[in-house]
């Protein structure tokens, strides 16, 4: 598939940046997976139905390379839970580590892989965009997606990707399903990883908009407390 530089795609006309929703499921003790860094089934059947409807309602779905390597997700809409189109699949893969056997490269759904500007690898089954000097520049990535007509973006992880979107002020909605299970484990993945903050004054502030019971768990829906 073709590859391109981030700046070669963007034009200088005014456009609205893609709207970003972060969605994840965590245990009652705040874990999104096992200590082995693999995915745990946390969502209730009711929440799975919501998640797949959410996928169908978005134009693109974003995950990081860690999620691809650990879980090999298809990132498609399961027909037993929802009807609608599959979103475009976006993988943030700065160094180009996506295996050619990965489901995201099966060619069944349009897929884009964003790497840094130094990565020279191309992938069959995906368009490659080189964007950022070290790690993928998320703001520029969203501008590229907007330029391509993507209006609604769903971010599903993992923890480093979610932290990056939140800490850079790029999230419009943050949805967290909390299941009634405990996973435990020192160092297990949480909804937001990354470097975090060291003072409460630096914490990222959210505003709780809605709480909904879904089966044995609850869905918490947040928006940023301060828009910048």
N, C-alpha and C positions, 0 to 999 in steps of 0.2 A: 504494500500500500504506500501511498505518497507520504512524504514527510515535509515539514515546513518549519520555519522559524516563527516564533510568536509574533514578532514585530512585522513580519512580511504579510501576515494575515490581517492585522488590525488596520483600519483606516482612521481618519481623524474626524469623521462625522459624528455628531452627537447621537448617543443611543443610551437606552436604559440598561443598567447592569442586571444580570440575571438575579432573580430572587432565590435566596438560599434557605433551605430547611435542613436542619440536622436532625436525624432520627436514630435512636438506639434503644436497646433494651438492657436493663441491668438487674442484678439480683438485689435482694433486700439489704445486703451488705455492700452494695455499690460496685459490683464486678460485672464486666461485660463478657468474660470468658474465663476459661480455666487457667491455672498457673502455667500450663504448657503453652499458653498463648493461642490456643485453639478455641473455636466457637462453642458456646454452650447454648442449648435450646432453653431460652428464658421466657419468650413470649407465649401467652396463652393462645388458644385457637382464635379467640375474638381479636387479639392483637395482631396475629398473623394476617387475618383478613384486612384489618386496617392498614398494615404495612404494605400489602400488595395493592390495595386501592391507592395508597399514597404513591407507590412506584408508577402506577398507570397514570396518575394525575400529573406527573412531572415529565419534563422533556429530557432530562439527563440524570444519571445516578453516578455518584462519585465514591470511589474507595481508594485507599492507598495500597502500595505494593505489599505491605505487611499482611493485609487482609487477603490479597490474592495468593501469596505464598502459604499462608496458614490454612485458609479455608477453600481456596479455589472456587469462589462463588460464580453462579451463572448471571446473577443480577437481572433476572427477568421476572415477569409477572406470572405467578402460578395461577392457572385457570380455575383451579378448585377454590381459590380465594377471591379472585377478582377478574373482571373483564376489562379489556382495553389494550392499548398498544404497549409494547416494551419501550422503556426509555433508552436513549443513547447511553452506552456504557463509557465511563471516564475512569482511567487509572492514573494515579499520580505515582510516577516511577522514575525518579530523578536519574538513576544510574542505569536504567534499562535492564532490569532483572526479571521481567515477566517471562515465565517459561512458555515456549511455543505450544506446549500441551495444555495451557490454561484454558478454561472454559470461555474466558473473555475474548479469546482469539479464535473462537469456533466459526466466525463469519456469519452467524445467524442473526446478529443484531449489530447495527453500526457501532463501532468502538473507536475511541480516541485514547492514545497514550501520551501523556505529557511527561517529558524528560527535561533535564537541564540542558543548557546550550552546548555542553561538552560531550554529551552522550551521542555516539555515532550510530547506534543500533537502530535498525528498522524491524518492523514486525509484519508478517503476513496476517491479514485479517483485521488490521487496525491502521488508522491514520496516526502518524506520529507528529507531535508538535513540540518543539524544543523551546523551553520557556523558563528563564531564570539561570543565574550563574552557578549556583550550587544546588539548592533545592528549587522545586517548581514555584514560580511566583504566582500565588493564588489570585491576586487581584488581576493580573494580566490574563490568567487563564479564564477568569469569569468574563473579561472583556472579549476574549476570543470567542467564547461560547455565545455571548450576546450578539456578536457580529454574525454568527452562524444561525441566528434565529432561536437560540435556546433561551427561554424566558424563565423557566422554573427548574431549579437544580436541587436534587436530593442528595445529601451527604450521609453515608452510612458507616463511615469509619475507615481505619481504626482510631485508636485513642489519640495518636500523634496528629492525625489529620483533623480530627474534631477539635483538638486544642488549637491547632493553627488557625482554623477558620474562626473560632471564637475569639482568640487573642488578637487577631487582626481586624476584628470588627466587621466581619463579612457575613454574619449570620442574621437572618430575619426572624426565624422561628427555631426553637429548640424543643424537640419532643422526646421525652424519656418515658418508656414503659418500665415500671418497677414490678418485677415478679415476686411471688411469695416463696422464694427459695434463698438459701444461703450457700455461696460457693467457697468462701474463705480463701486462704492461701496468701502468704506474704508475697507481694510483688505481682499479684494477679492484675490483669488489665482493667482499667476503669474507663468511664465515659470520656474523660479528658486526661490525656497523658502529658507528654512534653515536659518542659522545664518547670511549669507551674509558677506560682508566686511565693514569696517568702514573708510577706506582710499582709495582714487583712485589708489594709488600705489599698492594696494593689489587686484585690480580688475582682474578678469579672462579675459585674452586677447584672442580674436578670430580674424580670418581673413575671410572677406567676399569673397566667391568664385563665387557666382552666384545669380542673381535675376531673377525670372520668374513670369510673370503675370498669375494667374490662376483664371479665372472668374472675380469676383468682388474683389479679393484680390491678394496678392503677396506672393511668396515663397522665403524666404531668406535662403541661404545655407552657412554655416560657417565651418571652420576647426580651430583647435587650432592654435594660432599665434606662440606659442613656444612648441616644442615637448620635453618632458622630459623622 
